Amino acid sequence: MGIAFDIAEKEGPVLPRMTSMADVDRIAPLQPQQHTPFVAEALRNLRREVGHTATVLGFVGLPFTLATYLVEGGSSHDYRRIKTLAYEDPAMLHAMLSRLATNIGEYALFQIEAGAQVIQLFDSWAGVLAPDDYDAFAAPYQRQVVDLIKRHRPD
């Protein structure tokens, strides 16, 4: 997606903060085979190793959680920046969430094609939203991911 990040010990993901629509416009389409070939290799190897004795899981973080990391610049204790963005510039947040949903759906499909039999979807930070905000900023993009997966892999 063209987003640099680091995983800091005892801190978690650290990213440059996205603060403008220009930042959102720079979210590139994910090309998983090019950017994460090691994931496909690991899933193929695992699938071959376990055969039919275990289920191979893939997983993806859902749009609101990823957007939170992008807007906050990493983990957050109060989610002030993402909540402020939702109220001050909802159009920017919706654009970010939609782009992320498309990329996340494609990444889930990539994992399925590589051998994942089940995909775990998680949206850890969506739980900080009030019900109306969840309905506006999390649920539609969760559905967008699931719909994209089901369109290509109805089983």
CORCOR-V462708 format. One record per backbone hydrogen bond with DSSP energy under -0.5 kcal/mol. CO is the residue of the C=O (numbers start at 1). NH is the residue of the N-H. Records with the same first field share a line. If there is no record, write none. Layout:
BEGIN
CO=NH / NH
END
This chain:
BEGIN
1=28
2=4
4=16
6=8 / 14
8=11 / 12
12=8
13=75
14=6
17=19
20=24
21=25
22=26
23=26
24=27
26=28
31=34 / 35
32=36
36=39 / 40
37=41
38=42
39=43
40=44
41=45
42=46
43=47
44=48
45=49
46=50
47=51
50=53
55=57
56=117 / 118
58=120
60=122
62=65 / 66
63=67
64=68
65=69
66=70
67=71
68=72
69=73
70=18
73=15
79=83
80=84
81=85
82=86
83=87
84=88
85=89
89=92 / 93
90=94
91=95
92=96
93=97
94=98
95=99
96=100
97=101
98=102
99=103
100=104
101=105
102=106
103=107
104=108
105=109
106=110
107=111
108=112
109=113
110=114
111=115 / 116
112=115
118=58 / 120
119=121
120=60
122=62
123=126
124=127
125=128
126=129
130=134
131=135
132=136
133=137
134=138 / 139
138=141 / 142
139=143
140=144
141=145
142=146
143=147
144=148
145=149
146=150
147=151
148=152
149=153
END
